[in-house]
Amino acid sequence: MYAFETFPRLITRRLILREMRPEDAPALFAILSDPEVTRYLDIPTFTEPAQAETLIARLHASFAAKERWRWGIARASDDTLIGTGGFVRWNQGWRNAEIGYDLARSAWGQGFMPEALSAMLAFGFDQMGLRRVEAEVVPENEASARTLAKLGFRCEGTLRQRGYWKGAYHDLQLHGLLREEFTPAG
Ligand SMILES: CC(C)(COP(=O)(O)OP(=O)(O)OC[C@H]1O[C@@H](n2cnc3c(N)ncnc32)[C@H](O)[C@@H]1OP(=O)(O)O)[C@@H](O)C(=O)NCCC(=O)NCCS
């Protein structure tokens, strides 16, 4: 069972999934200051570069505290950060976890997130002992639902007014993936 000894570095055909470093702050700010990227997310659209620096420092500390981690998704060709993703909740007793992810708008539509999630899910099933992975998606976020479907996720239903952010309640669709349903992409 994965026990937070070293940050798990994952390699795919076009990507490196690695720990984010302070030098990634400008690229992370560029991603999360784009309102199209944060449109369906429960985080504010970043307005100050310092928010990215703080987030990277917070993620570093939470990994050191063995609480959670989030991969930086970088292009293998030049190590530039183009997104982030990881398990936002891990119930070790129940052997399930929830994923979250975001990608720079300039990188959309090229299959990068299915490729990155494939590596994360393989890690989850093989190294974290997961039986099931979940994702909660607002119904309007068709791109996210399509990404999940490519990996074998099924939409299992709508959780009414499940979320509250940016001053409004949000329905969320629950997508679930069982280990044997996983179809890697990329
Ligand atoms: C959801 C997201 C991660 C998908 O990543 P991706 O690497 O572009 O995924 P894919 O290449 O598989 O494309 C998925 C779908 O996005 C849509 N899409 C593709 N290019 C697009 C573009 N330029 N603009 C808008 N949508 C686009 C298509 O519907 C595509 O499905 P298709 O391949 O069946 O045509 C990305 O759109 C994103 O970061 N969105 C903002 C953050 C977010 O919503 N995160 C998920 C929260 S649950």
PDBQT file of the ligand as one rigid body, heavy atoms in Angstrom, charges set to zero:
ROOT
HETATM    1  C1  LIG A 201     -12.109  18.355 -18.605  1.00  0.00    +0.000 C 
HETATM    2  C2  LIG A 201     -10.706  18.510 -19.186  1.00  0.00    +0.000 C 
HETATM    3  C3  LIG A 201      -9.695  18.105 -18.126  1.00  0.00    +0.000 C 
HETATM    4  C4  LIG A 201     -10.566  17.571 -20.403  1.00  0.00    +0.000 C 
HETATM    5  O1  LIG A 201      -9.189  17.438 -20.759  1.00  0.00    +0.000 OA
HETATM    6  P1  LIG A 201      -8.747  17.114 -22.287  1.00  0.00    +0.000 P 
HETATM    7  O2  LIG A 201      -7.342  16.643 -22.227  1.00  0.00    +0.000 OA
HETATM    8  O3  LIG A 201      -9.056  18.281 -23.149  1.00  0.00    +0.000 OA
HETATM    9  O4  LIG A 201      -9.705  15.902 -22.630  1.00  0.00    +0.000 OA
HETATM   10  P2  LIG A 201      -9.989  15.291 -24.066  1.00  0.00    +0.000 P 
HETATM   11  O5  LIG A 201      -8.896  15.611 -25.015  1.00  0.00    +0.000 OA
HETATM   12  O6  LIG A 201     -10.352  13.871 -23.822  1.00  0.00    +0.000 OA
HETATM   13  O7  LIG A 201     -11.297  16.074 -24.569  1.00  0.00    +0.000 OA
HETATM   14  C5  LIG A 201     -12.497  15.875 -23.852  1.00  0.00    +0.000 C 
HETATM   15  C6  LIG A 201     -13.610  16.621 -24.520  1.00  0.00    +0.000 C 
HETATM   16  O8  LIG A 201     -13.369  18.023 -24.432  1.00  0.00    +0.000 OA
HETATM   17  C7  LIG A 201     -14.061  18.676 -25.503  1.00  0.00    +0.000 C 
HETATM   18  N1  LIG A 201     -13.103  19.570 -26.143  1.00  0.00    +0.000 N 
HETATM   19  C8  LIG A 201     -12.075  19.245 -26.939  1.00  0.00    +0.000 A 
HETATM   20  N2  LIG A 201     -11.402  20.332 -27.332  1.00  0.00    +0.000 NA
HETATM   21  C9  LIG A 201     -12.027  21.370 -26.769  1.00  0.00    +0.000 A 
HETATM   22  C10 LIG A 201     -11.812  22.748 -26.805  1.00  0.00    +0.000 A 
HETATM   23  N3  LIG A 201     -10.808  23.280 -27.490  1.00  0.00    +0.000 N 
HETATM   24  N4  LIG A 201     -12.642  23.531 -26.100  1.00  0.00    +0.000 NA
HETATM   25  C11 LIG A 201     -13.663  23.014 -25.401  1.00  0.00    +0.000 A 
HETATM   26  N5  LIG A 201     -13.896  21.700 -25.310  1.00  0.00    +0.000 NA
HETATM   27  C12 LIG A 201     -13.097  20.896 -26.000  1.00  0.00    +0.000 A 
HETATM   28  C13 LIG A 201     -14.577  17.613 -26.436  1.00  0.00    +0.000 C 
HETATM   29  O9  LIG A 201     -15.928  17.387 -26.144  1.00  0.00    +0.000 OA
HETATM   30  C14 LIG A 201     -13.766  16.398 -26.016  1.00  0.00    +0.000 C 
HETATM   31  O10 LIG A 201     -14.452  15.189 -26.230  1.00  0.00    +0.000 OA
HETATM   32  P3  LIG A 201     -14.146  14.354 -27.605  1.00  0.00    +0.000 P 
HETATM   33  O11 LIG A 201     -12.688  14.012 -27.602  1.00  0.00    +0.000 OA
HETATM   34  O12 LIG A 201     -15.017  13.143 -27.449  1.00  0.00    +0.000 OA
HETATM   35  O13 LIG A 201     -14.513  15.249 -28.745  1.00  0.00    +0.000 OA
HETATM   36  C15 LIG A 201     -10.427  19.966 -19.638  1.00  0.00    +0.000 C 
HETATM   37  O14 LIG A 201     -11.444  20.360 -20.519  1.00  0.00    +0.000 OA
HETATM   38  C16 LIG A 201     -10.355  20.944 -18.464  1.00  0.00    +0.000 C 
HETATM   39  O15 LIG A 201      -9.320  21.123 -17.843  1.00  0.00    +0.000 OA
HETATM   40  N6  LIG A 201     -11.489  21.620 -18.156  1.00  0.00    +0.000 N 
HETATM   41  C17 LIG A 201     -11.501  22.627 -17.074  1.00  0.00    +0.000 C 
HETATM   42  C18 LIG A 201     -11.316  22.013 -15.690  1.00  0.00    +0.000 C 
HETATM   43  C19 LIG A 201     -12.375  20.967 -15.395  1.00  0.00    +0.000 C 
HETATM   44  O16 LIG A 201     -13.514  21.106 -15.779  1.00  0.00    +0.000 OA
HETATM   45  N7  LIG A 201     -11.951  19.902 -14.663  1.00  0.00    +0.000 N 
HETATM   46  C20 LIG A 201     -12.823  18.794 -14.322  1.00  0.00    +0.000 C 
HETATM   47  C21 LIG A 201     -13.707  19.093 -13.172  1.00  0.00    +0.000 C 
HETATM   48  S1  LIG A 201     -14.810  17.732 -12.823  1.00  0.00    +0.000 SA
ENDROOT
TORSDOF 0
